[in-house]
Amino acid sequence: MHSLKPNYPLRAVLTVGQLTNQIKDILETTFDFVLVAGEVSNAKIYPSGHWYFSLKDQDATISCVSFKKNNQYIKFKLEDGMMVVAKGKLSVYGPRGSYQMVVTSIEPVGIGEWQLAFEQLKETLIKEGLISDQRRRPIPMLPRKIGIVTSSAGAALQDILNTIHRRNKSVNIVIAPAKVQGEGSAESIRDALHMLYEMNDLDCIIVARGGGSIEDLWSFNTEIVARAVASSPVPIISGVGHETDVTICDLVADLRAPTPTAAAELVARGYEELLNKWTYLRRHMVSTIDDRLIRVQRRLTQLSPEKSLLRYQDRLRHLSSRVAFARQLMTDKVEHRIATSRHRWWQQSQKLQALGPQQVLGRGFSVIRKEDGTIIRDFSSVHPGDRLEALLESGRLIVEVKETQENWW
């Protein structure tokens, strides 16, 4: 009979679960804190809020998970191809018998976490058209009612109130207090804005906060605040931080002010500008009227009877000279035309006289005609015995035809 004993030394037989648990204990004890650098791939965000992704390099790949309780504090969005350094520990997922890294925090490589989150949100809003000059609305020149979203305990609120009342005491102000720093501040700012949106008589809104670090101002770089500002039914002025601080709220708002005080000056400048413009126009009008009166006075002086008479006498003398000149010119032209016509008439008369019958008769010629006055031009028109009349230069002859011939030479 064959023996059923194994050939290897006797050891306790483990179940798959027991072996996996032993491996898990070893991994989690040995690698309870690791920092791993790699490229993100297959990143997926589930409705539960958990992140699942892989970290890889040219040699290997490791599966990673970041649970919602940890990743809710990560500012940027995880994207494939991003180089990061992940902090966490190794763990074993029993149902698949695979190990993975449980990530508690992530830092991008080459750019800070805050800056990366800022650029990612900015790019998203640009693609949606929420950061565009075409959608910015003008601030009313003379707002009657202004909403303010800021901390009720901050110095920024007092600066805004002082500036507005100094420049325009007639404006009404509605303050919507909000938490502007720390956990829950983004939601607080959003809720304060929506409270103001329910009022139908606001002309514009100021969203403001004093200066601080990027962490202090981060609420104004969140998507929650950005979309709340973008949905405003009235123009919004953003005055967050100092002049060098630029937030997402600034980019989405209709007008960015470098400081809260500057925001107040921009919204209240209409009254002061109109007052200055009125002062300028009033002075300009007075000056214009004075100039017009001076010109009219000069004109009236020029239109006095004595000066008018002298002026018209000068004009009459001038016109008389022009008429005399025109008369003489016309007379000269008429006389010239008469002399020219008379000379041409004499020339034509001489030509007519030279061609007249008297001149021809003077050269020895005569005119022969019948008794009825018909001029004889051809010998065949007369016959022997006809009586003809010959006209000479001096006198006439009555002749009788004896003979006719065709040629006389």
Number of C-alpha atoms within 10 A of each C-alpha: 3 4 5 6 8 7 6 6 6 8 6 5 8 10 9 11 12 11 14 20 16 12 17 20 14 15 16 15 13 12 15 14 14 14 13 17 17 20 18 21 19 12 18 16 14 10 7 8 15 16 19 19 20 19 25 18 12 7 5 8 14 14 17 22 19 22 15 16 10 16 20 13 11 16 19 21 13 23 14 14 14 14 21 19 17 22 17 20 21 22 21 20 14 15 8 8 14 12 18 15 26 23 23 18 16 23 19 18 14 9 12 12 16 17 13 17 19 19 14 14 17 22 13 13 20 13 10 10 13 21 23 15 12 9 13 16 13 12 19 15 15 18 19 16 15 22 23 26 27 27 21 16 11 13 13 21 22 14 15 22 14 13 21 24 15 12 18 19 12 13 15 14 16 14 17 20 18 23 20 25 19 12 10 12 18 24 18 22 27 18 18 22 25 16 12 23 18 10 11 9 13 20 19 23 29 27 28 29 27 21 18 14 9 16 11 15 22 20 26 28 25 20 18 15 23 26 16 20 29 21 15 17 15 21 21 30 28 31 32 29 24 15 13 9 16 20 23 24 29 25 21 29 28 25 22 23 25 17 23 31 23 19 26 26 19 18 26 25 20 18 18 15 14 13 12 12 12 12 12 12 12 12 12 12 12 12 12 12 12 12 12 12 12 12 12 12 12 11 11 10 12 13 13 10 10 10 12 13 12 11 13 12 12 12 12 12 11 11 12 12 12 11 12 11 12 12 12 11 11 12 12 12 12 12 11 12 11 12 12 11 12 12 11 11 12 11 11 12 12 11 11 11 11 12 11 11 14 15 13 15 15 12 9 9 14 18 16 20 17 16 12 8 10 12 14 15 11 8 12 10 11 17 13 10 11 13 15 21 21 14 16 17 16 9 7 13 11 12 13 13 12 10 11 13 8 8 6 5 4
